[in-house]
Amino acid sequence: MKIKDVRTVLLTGPCTFDKYLAEARTLRSAAFIVIETDAGLVGIGETYAGYFIPEVIPEIVDFFKPILLNNDVSDIPNLWQRMYHCGNFWCRVGLGAIVLTGIEAALWDLKGKMEGVPVYKLLQDLWKQEMSGIEPLPFRESIPCYATGGPSNYPLDKLLSKIDYYTGLGFNAVKIGAGKFDKESGFYISSDPIEAAETEEEKVHFIRSKFGNQLGLMIDAHMGNSPSITWGFDTALKVAKALEKYNLLFLEEPLHYNSPNLYRRLCDGVSIPIAGGECLSTYSEWESFIGLGHIDVGQPDASYVSGLTAFIKTAALLAKKGIKIAPHAWGAGGAQMQNIHCGFACTNTLILEVAPAFGPLHSEVIVEGAFEMINGHINPPTTPGLGVDLPATVMERYPFKRGSGEFNSVPGKILNT
């Protein structure tokens, strides 16, 4: 079975059917890589870069395409290494490596379909190799998940209604953004240590007073990715200290990634678990970050971190240091399933991120039997491959719209989707 074609499918559709998230973001773009074989089997993967800068993805995929043509998929690491080495000067980390994630995921999807098994079962073999010589932990039969709730919709009564909505969908845990979001005035996040700490403590105290400690709760500061400001160390420390008594699962991205040593200082100075890592694009970048800094919960993204193989290597690196993972997942349906498969392939997975009331680029892409959530837990996928498909009807209904990628607005370039 040989690869006969590699192509990119760009789509634009409703971001979500979650009315609270839709106040902040109405559209999403997505980039899927499709690999066709001469036997009729098709592999599909997604790169998270398609959510941000979809226009450039087809050119990058076409750059790597000749390396794949007329090869089979029996040795995915070798094909990945050829592509990675070919683009060494510009894809050692960053955009090229992120696009490679979608290509490699499509190869794993093909391999799973060829062997008639879900991809996570193939990845479990990689995990065992990475963890060789270490006392094995059992693989999970189900994994808890949380609703990734986006911004903190204000006023507080509206935030309460939002969390009520997520628990009504069957979630036992939710994650909300730092600061405040109002549909009319937009995002507000303070950089002042005292004001930021007071805002977050008031919010979390209010949530705990309504839902108690039985609700799993996380705060995402989005620092480095915030639409407005980035906290300094003093602000991050003040906020983390203020939230220590509220039993949070973790505080995510309270600092920019440019200074790993500050993450180490923060982790050493507070008891609340500090999470991060979604913006680290390769295993080598993770290795460097962990060498210089520290996090309590790692968040590699299996649509971003250069490949599913790299995800497993990264998760094993963290496991050997006693660090749990909570895979980041905010792409479309392919990205969601890639992270679910990787989560089930690793024994240090703490919790899975799930888009609540996800839109059609999830629901119409994920095949029946691939995604099952019961009582706030995800069950292992049962379909061969990754469990994604791109029916012609989806491509017809959700044609790509230039400019539908997300970015932080700055003077001269304002996001309006």
Secondary structure, DSSP 8 states (H G I E B T S, - for coil): --EEEEEEEEEEEESBS-HHHHTT--EEEEEEEEEEETTS-EEEEEEGGGGT-GGGHHHHHHHHHHHHTT--SS-HHHHHHHHHHHTHHHHSSSHHHHHHHHHHHHHHHHHHHHHTSBHHHHHHHHHHHHTTTS------S-EEEEEE--S-BSSHHHHHHHHHHHHHTT-SEEEEESSEEETTTEEE---SHHHHHHHHHHHHHHHHHHH-TTSEEEEE--TTT-SS----HHHHHHHHHHHGGG--SEEE--S-TT-HHHHHHHHHH-SS-EEE-TT--SHHHHHHHHHH---SEE---TTTSS-HHHHHHHHHHHHTTT-EE-----S-HHHHHHHHHHHHH-TTB--EEE-TTB-HHHHTTB-TTT--EETTEE----SSBTSB---HHHHHHSB--TT-S----BTTB----
